[in-house]
Amino acid sequence: LIGDATKAQKTFGWKPKVKFEELAKIMAIADWKKVQKRGF
């Protein structure tokens, strides 16, 4: 997972609400729940 919000910050004044580490955790948990529900 690679991302750089610099352009969005400069262009729109946007700032992320969630830190990168927390986003990675949220995504991993969501993926794990899908695997548990449907399998690989």
N, C-alpha and C positions, 0 to 999 in steps of 0.2 A: 504494500500500500504506500503510494507516494503521492504527495500533494503539496501545493504551495499556494496559500491563500493571498499572497502579496498583491497580485493583480486585482482581485476582488476587493481587497482593502483599499487600494489606491483609486480604483475606478468608482466604486459604489460606497465606500466607507463601511463595508461589511466586516464584521468580526465574528469569528466562530464562537458558538455558545458552549461547545464541548471541546475539551482538550484532545489532542491526537490519541493519547494513550487510552482515554475513556472511549473514544470512537472505536478504536480497535477492539476493545473489550466488548462493547455493545454488538459489533459485527460478528465477533467470534461466538458469542452466546447465541445470537440469532441463527447462525449457521449450524451450531451444534443442535439446537432445538429442531431444525429442519431435518438433520440427519437422524435424530432419534425418532422423529415422526414418520419419515418416509424411507429411511435407510439410505445407503450410498446410492 
